[in-house]
Amino acid sequence: MQRGRLLIILGIILGLATVGAVAFLFLGGGGTVLEEPTPTPTVGVAPEEAGGIPTTQVIVALQPIGRGSEFVAGSIGRRDWPANNVPPDIIADEAETIGKVAKTDIVQGQVIVRSMLVDVFGAGEASFQIPSGRVAVAYPINRQKSVSYAVQPGDYVDILVTAFFVDVDEEFQTTLPNKLSFLVPELDSEGNPTGLFSLSTQIDEGRFVVASQDVPAIVFAREPQVPRRVAQLTVQAAKVIRVGPWIEPPPPPPPAEGEQAPTPTPPLPDIVTLAVTPQDALVLLWLRQSQIYSEMALRAAGEENADHLTEAVTLQYMLTRFNIAVPPKIEFIMQPSPFESAGEIQLLNTPTPIPPPSE
């Protein structure tokens, strides 16, 4: 009996405690007020009807994006934006950033517009078309150097060079042979040395030989040295970024009234922009300033990463590889035909017409 009374008393105490706690919360006890959640603004609905500012969804930067950086997953996303403060030319979808990079630095929370995007390796500013780790350099071209103007943006080319070597004086760094002057002792009227010397006439340095009848002589070079030529492959896999200058020439002035506008003839390009490693950029600079002849060789599609190992081509290489025999020295030579200059070769090879038989 006493046990039942105790349970009833405990139930009453718990009930009163619960009622007191609820009353404390509703009456502001502890400073907490329960409020209904604010309704989400409805896009395109006026404030009087939706209870807030009208918004629209835009694409914003979720994190800082540096100039030249790609738009990777997680760097941009959708956010509600006040409809009366939306910038013009916003992008409608994240898919518009595929294949694009940031044209300028973009801060976190900034709305993405089309003017902030630029194609990767596409038309636009040159710096965005240079592959990572490379630099852009200008390379002069003509019909021969450009593979008959076949090179186009996106192609890969190799640079072939031909150099000429001559012997030089190691100290003077001038082409041999040197000029020589002898110090000749001066004599007085009686033929005795005076202790003074004078310079003789300058002569070319020659080679001492013993001529016929045991007469010593000096052989001099009759003409300058014949340069020794070598051809070799140098810079490899340079990427063609642009053919022609980056600044377009101004259009011709409009014709006068009554005159017909001439048909413009586009000029042939005389320069290309190549993307190469910084070290290869120095190689191309040295070749150009040293006036070493060079030209491009166009690579096949799909062979951009091929590494070619070549052998320098010299006169000895040509003789050995193609089995070219050096002609022996003999006592006669062959001269051009005297008919060649007179244009009579064709006449000699033209058959004489046969007259028709007489009736």
Backbone torsions as a table, in degrees:
resi	resn	phi	psi	omega
1	MET	NA	-47.3	178.9
2	GLN	-64.6	-33.6	179.9
3	ARG	-65.3	-39.4	179.0
4	GLY	-65.3	-40.1	178.0
5	ARG	-62.5	-38.3	-179.3
6	LEU	-64.7	-39.3	178.4
7	LEU	-65.5	-38.6	-179.8
8	ILE	-65.2	-41.3	-178.3
9	ILE	-65.1	-42.1	178.4
10	LEU	-62.5	-39.1	179.1
11	GLY	-64.2	-40.0	-179.7
12	ILE	-65.7	-40.1	-179.6
13	ILE	-64.2	-43.7	178.5
14	LEU	-63.5	-39.9	179.2
15	GLY	-63.9	-44.0	178.7
16	LEU	-63.0	-38.6	179.5
17	ALA	-64.4	-39.9	179.4
18	THR	-64.9	-44.4	-180.0
19	VAL	-62.9	-39.0	-179.8
20	GLY	-66.3	-39.1	179.5
21	ALA	-65.4	-42.1	179.1
22	VAL	-63.9	-42.7	-179.9
23	ALA	-64.1	-36.9	179.6
24	PHE	-63.0	-41.3	179.7
25	LEU	-68.0	-44.4	-176.6
26	PHE	-72.9	-27.7	-177.0
27	LEU	-91.3	9.1	174.2
28	GLY	93.6	8.8	178.4
29	GLY	-63.3	138.0	179.7
30	GLY	80.0	-2.7	174.7
31	GLY	82.0	7.3	-178.2
32	THR	-101.3	128.5	179.9
33	VAL	-119.7	125.8	177.9
34	LEU	-81.9	123.4	179.2
35	GLU	-123.0	154.5	175.7
36	GLU	-72.2	144.6	179.2
37	PRO	-62.4	142.5	179.1
38	THR	-70.3	131.2	-179.8
39	PRO	-66.2	141.7	178.2
40	THR	-68.0	132.4	179.7
41	PRO	-59.2	138.5	179.9
42	THR	-93.8	129.2	-177.6
43	VAL	-62.5	130.6	174.5
44	GLY	79.9	6.6	-178.7
45	VAL	-105.8	136.4	-177.8
46	ALA	-64.9	153.5	-178.7
47	PRO	-57.2	-37.4	-177.7
48	GLU	-63.9	-31.4	-176.2
49	GLU	-89.8	-36.8	-174.9
50	ALA	-99.8	-11.5	179.8
51	GLY	80.7	18.5	-179.7
52	GLY	-164.8	-173.0	179.9
53	ILE	-82.1	134.8	177.4
54	PRO	-64.5	137.7	-177.5
55	THR	-128.0	165.9	173.1
56	THR	-142.7	156.8	-178.0
57	GLN	-87.6	134.5	178.2
58	VAL	-130.7	167.3	176.4
59	ILE	-97.7	124.1	-178.4
60	VAL	-124.5	163.5	176.3
61	ALA	-81.6	122.2	177.7
62	LEU	-82.8	-13.4	178.3
63	GLN	-152.3	161.9	178.7
64	PRO	-61.6	137.4	179.7
65	ILE	-122.3	118.4	-177.9
66	GLY	-77.7	156.5	177.2
67	ARG	-58.4	128.7	-179.3
68	GLY	88.2	-3.4	-179.9
69	SER	-84.3	150.2	177.4
70	GLU	-82.9	157.6	177.8
71	PHE	-89.1	96.9	-176.8
72	VAL	-92.8	169.5	179.6
73	ALA	-61.4	132.2	179.7
74	GLY	92.9	-9.8	-180.0
75	SER	-86.8	-20.1	178.3
76	ILE	-135.0	159.9	178.8
77	GLY	-166.9	176.4	-177.9
78	ARG	-90.8	141.7	176.6
79	ARG	-143.9	149.1	172.5
80	ASP	-74.9	138.4	-175.6
81	TRP	-137.3	141.3	178.1
82	PRO	-53.3	128.1	-175.0
83	ALA	-64.0	-28.0	-179.3
84	ASN	-84.6	3.1	-178.1
85	ASN	-131.0	25.9	180.0
86	VAL	-84.7	126.4	179.5
87	PRO	-66.7	155.2	176.5
88	PRO	-72.3	160.0	174.3
89	ASP	62.8	37.0	176.1
90	ILE	-74.4	154.5	175.7
91	ILE	-84.3	143.2	-174.6
92	ALA	-89.6	-18.8	-174.0
93	ASP	-148.9	149.1	176.1
94	GLU	-61.2	-24.3	-178.8
95	ALA	-63.2	-21.7	179.2
96	GLU	-68.3	-14.8	179.7
97	THR	-90.2	-3.4	179.9
98	ILE	-65.8	130.0	-178.1
99	GLY	74.9	15.2	-179.6
100	LYS	-117.3	160.4	171.2
101	VAL	-130.2	163.7	-179.2
102	ALA	-73.6	127.5	179.1
103	LYS	-79.3	-26.7	178.2
104	THR	-136.1	170.2	173.4
105	ASP	-68.4	133.0	-178.6
106	ILE	-118.4	126.3	-179.1
107	VAL	-86.3	161.9	-180.0
108	GLN	-65.0	133.8	-179.6
109	GLY	88.5	-5.0	-178.4
110	GLN	-77.0	139.8	178.2
111	VAL	-71.3	135.1	-178.6
112	ILE	-89.0	123.9	175.5
113	VAL	-118.8	164.1	-173.4
114	ARG	-63.9	-29.4	-179.1
115	SER	-68.6	-11.6	177.3
116	MET	-87.0	-6.1	-175.1
117	LEU	-106.8	149.5	174.2
118	VAL	-146.4	147.5	-178.0
119	ASP	-66.9	145.7	172.2
120	VAL	-78.9	120.1	-179.6
121	PHE	60.5	22.1	178.3
122	GLY	-106.7	-168.5	179.8
123	ALA	-66.8	142.8	-179.5
124	GLY	145.0	-151.4	-179.2
125	GLU	-65.1	141.2	-174.3
126	ALA	-63.8	-38.3	-174.4
127	SER	-63.0	-25.3	179.9
128	PHE	-81.4	-9.9	-178.2
129	GLN	-99.7	-0.9	-179.2
130	ILE	-87.9	124.3	177.1
131	PRO	-61.1	153.3	-179.1
132	SER	-60.0	136.0	178.9
133	GLY	87.1	1.8	-179.6
134	ARG	-120.5	167.5	175.3
135	VAL	-128.8	159.5	-179.5
136	ALA	-100.0	136.0	176.9
137	VAL	-134.3	154.2	176.9
138	ALA	-90.8	139.7	-178.8
139	TYR	-132.5	121.7	-178.3
140	PRO	-72.2	144.8	-178.7
141	ILE	-137.5	163.4	166.9
142	ASN	-145.6	-166.3	-176.8
143	ARG	-63.6	-38.1	-179.3
144	GLN	-74.1	-46.2	-175.0
145	LYS	-70.2	-21.6	-174.5
146	SER	-102.4	19.1	-178.1
147	VAL	56.2	53.4	-179.8
148	SER	58.0	38.8	-179.1
149	TYR	60.3	29.2	179.2
150	ALA	-81.4	-22.7	-176.4
151	VAL	-68.5	139.0	-179.6
152	GLN	-135.7	160.6	177.6
153	PRO	-54.8	133.8	-177.5
154	GLY	99.9	-15.6	177.8
155	ASP	-76.2	162.1	175.0
156	TYR	-119.1	135.4	-175.4
157	VAL	-131.1	157.1	171.3
158	ASP	-110.5	154.2	-178.5
159	ILE	-108.2	119.4	176.8
160	LEU	-99.9	140.4	-179.3
161	VAL	-131.4	155.0	172.2
162	THR	-128.9	124.2	-179.0
163	ALA	-118.8	154.3	179.7
164	PHE	-121.3	133.4	-177.7
165	PHE	-115.2	137.5	174.8
166	VAL	-133.8	156.2	178.0
167	ASP	-80.1	138.6	179.5
168	VAL	-129.8	159.8	172.3
169	ASP	-70.6	126.7	-173.1
170	GLU	-62.7	-32.7	-178.4
171	GLU	-86.7	-47.6	-179.4
172	PHE	-76.7	-25.7	-173.0
173	GLN	58.2	40.5	177.0
174	THR	-120.0	156.6	-176.4
175	THR	-66.7	134.3	175.0
176	LEU	-78.9	155.9	3.6
177	PRO	-80.7	158.5	177.1
178	ASN	-81.4	167.3	171.3
179	LYS	-93.9	139.7	-179.0
180	LEU	-119.1	143.1	171.6
181	SER	-133.3	135.7	-179.1
182	PHE	-100.9	143.7	174.1
183	LEU	-87.6	112.9	-177.0
184	VAL	-101.7	127.3	179.0
185	PRO	-67.4	138.6	178.1
186	GLU	-88.1	143.8	-178.7
187	LEU	-115.8	151.9	175.9
188	ASP	-84.8	-172.4	-176.4
189	SER	-65.6	-20.5	-179.7
190	GLU	-97.8	3.4	177.5
191	GLY	88.1	12.2	179.3
192	ASN	-94.5	143.7	178.6
193	PRO	-62.2	139.0	179.8
194	THR	-95.4	-7.8	-176.1
195	GLY	86.4	-0.9	177.5
196	LEU	-103.9	156.2	-179.4
197	PHE	-130.4	152.2	176.6
198	SER	-131.3	154.3	-179.5
199	LEU	-82.0	136.3	174.0
200	SER	-82.8	176.7	178.1
201	THR	-64.9	141.5	178.5
202	GLN	-68.9	137.6	177.0
203	ILE	-132.8	159.0	176.1
204	ASP	-74.8	144.1	175.2
205	GLU	-66.3	132.2	-177.8
206	GLY	-125.0	-166.7	-179.7
207	ARG	-119.2	126.8	-178.0
208	PHE	-74.0	130.1	177.1
209	VAL	-136.5	164.8	173.3
210	VAL	-107.0	111.6	-177.3
211	ALA	-79.8	-170.4	-179.1
212	SER	-62.1	152.6	-179.1
213	GLN	59.8	30.8	175.5
214	ASP	56.4	35.3	177.5
215	VAL	-96.0	120.4	179.5
216	PRO	-69.0	148.2	-179.1
217	ALA	-153.0	166.9	176.0
218	ILE	-121.6	126.1	179.4
219	VAL	-94.1	128.4	-180.0
220	PHE	-108.8	151.4	176.2
221	ALA	-67.1	133.0	-178.2
222	ARG	-82.7	-26.2	-177.3
223	GLU	-146.0	169.3	178.6
224	PRO	-62.7	168.3	-179.9
225	GLN	-60.5	149.9	170.7
226	VAL	-89.4	114.0	-177.6
227	PRO	-61.8	146.2	177.0
228	ARG	-96.3	121.1	-171.2
229	ARG	-97.9	144.1	175.2
230	VAL	-142.8	140.1	178.4
231	ALA	-119.4	140.9	-177.3
232	GLN	-155.6	154.4	173.5
233	LEU	-83.8	131.8	-178.4
234	THR	-115.9	-100.7	-176.7
235	VAL	-65.3	134.1	-178.5
236	GLN	-118.6	149.2	173.0
237	ALA	54.4	47.2	172.5
238	ALA	-80.8	130.7	-177.5
239	LYS	-88.7	130.6	178.1
240	VAL	-82.2	117.3	179.7
241	ILE	-93.0	-40.3	-178.0
242	ARG	-152.0	145.5	174.2
243	VAL	-109.9	119.2	-176.0
244	GLY	98.6	173.0	-179.3
245	PRO	-70.7	159.0	178.9
246	TRP	-80.4	-26.7	178.7
247	ILE	-96.7	118.4	-179.6
248	GLU	-71.2	141.7	178.1
249	PRO	-66.1	150.6	-179.7
250	PRO	-65.3	148.6	179.8
251	PRO	-67.6	152.6	179.1
252	PRO	-66.5	154.8	179.7
253	PRO	-65.4	150.2	180.0
254	PRO	-65.2	147.9	-179.3
255	PRO	-68.8	157.4	177.6
256	ALA	-68.1	163.8	-178.7
257	GLU	-62.5	128.2	-180.0
258	GLY	92.5	-11.4	178.5
259	GLU	-96.0	150.4	179.8
260	GLN	-91.3	134.7	-179.1
261	ALA	-69.8	129.8	179.2
262	PRO	-69.2	150.2	177.9
263	THR	-74.8	117.0	-176.5
264	PRO	-69.5	139.7	176.0
265	THR	-107.0	114.2	-178.3
266	PRO	-64.0	133.7	179.7
267	PRO	-70.2	149.2	176.6
268	LEU	-73.5	139.3	-178.2
269	PRO	-67.1	145.2	178.0
270	ASP	-120.6	11.0	-179.1
271	ILE	-157.8	149.5	174.0
272	VAL	-131.0	160.8	174.9
273	THR	-108.7	123.2	-178.5
274	LEU	-112.1	143.1	173.2
275	ALA	-102.3	116.3	-176.8
276	VAL	-134.3	171.4	174.3
277	THR	-70.3	157.3	178.3
278	PRO	-56.2	-35.8	179.4
279	GLN	-68.4	-41.3	177.7
280	ASP	-67.5	-27.8	175.2
281	ALA	-62.7	-38.4	176.6
282	LEU	-67.8	-35.8	177.8
283	VAL	-61.9	-46.7	-179.9
284	LEU	-65.0	-36.8	177.2
285	LEU	-63.4	-45.7	-179.6
286	TRP	-63.5	-41.5	179.1
287	LEU	-61.7	-43.7	-177.1
288	ARG	-68.5	-44.8	-178.3
289	GLN	-73.1	-23.0	175.9
290	SER	-87.2	-0.3	179.2
291	GLN	57.6	42.3	174.6
292	ILE	-89.1	127.9	-178.3
293	TYR	-66.6	137.1	177.3
294	SER	-147.1	157.4	174.2
295	GLU	-153.4	165.4	-174.6
296	MET	-95.6	149.5	170.9
297	ALA	-120.4	123.7	-175.1
298	LEU	-81.2	129.6	179.0
299	ARG	-84.2	151.4	176.1
300	ALA	-71.1	151.0	178.4
301	ALA	-61.7	136.7	-179.5
302	GLY	90.9	-5.0	-179.6
303	GLU	-111.1	32.9	-177.8
304	GLU	-64.7	-30.1	-175.2
305	ASN	-102.3	8.2	179.8
306	ALA	-69.7	142.9	179.5
307	ASP	-115.1	110.1	-176.7
308	HIS	-94.0	133.6	175.8
309	LEU	-110.8	114.7	-175.0
310	THR	-118.2	163.6	177.2
311	GLU	-108.5	137.7	179.9
312	ALA	-61.1	137.5	-178.6
313	VAL	-99.6	118.6	176.6
314	THR	-125.8	179.4	176.8
315	LEU	-60.6	-42.0	179.5
316	GLN	-64.7	-37.4	177.1
317	TYR	-61.3	-45.1	179.5
318	MET	-62.1	-42.5	-179.9
319	LEU	-64.7	-41.0	-176.0
320	THR	-74.9	-48.3	-174.8
321	ARG	-66.7	-42.6	-175.3
322	PHE	-99.1	9.4	175.5
323	ASN	54.1	47.7	179.1
324	ILE	-85.5	123.4	-179.3
325	ALA	-84.6	134.9	175.4
326	VAL	-77.0	121.3	-176.3
327	PRO	-65.6	140.2	178.9
328	PRO	-72.4	157.6	177.1
329	LYS	-81.6	123.7	178.8
330	ILE	-128.6	175.7	-170.9
331	GLU	-87.8	8.3	178.3
332	PHE	-146.8	163.3	178.7
333	ILE	-133.2	169.9	175.3
334	MET	-105.5	130.7	178.8
335	GLN	-104.9	157.2	176.4
336	PRO	-59.6	149.1	-179.2
337	SER	-65.0	138.8	177.8
338	PRO	-66.4	-18.1	179.7
339	PHE	-77.6	-19.2	-175.6
340	GLU	-62.7	-46.0	-178.6
341	SER	-69.6	-28.9	-178.6
342	ALA	-86.3	-3.9	179.9
343	GLY	70.7	28.5	-175.7
344	GLU	-98.1	-1.4	179.7
345	ILE	-63.3	-42.9	-179.3
346	GLN	-65.6	-35.7	179.2
347	LEU	-67.1	-36.7	179.8
348	LEU	-69.1	-31.2	-178.5
349	ASN	-88.1	-5.0	179.5
350	THR	-86.8	122.8	-179.4
351	PRO	-66.0	144.9	178.6
352	THR	-75.0	126.9	-177.9
353	PRO	-64.7	141.0	178.9
354	ILE	-92.1	124.9	-179.2
355	PRO	-67.7	149.6	178.4
356	PRO	-66.5	150.9	179.2
357	PRO	-64.7	141.4	178.9
358	SER	-77.2	143.8	178.7
359	GLU	-83.1	NA	NA
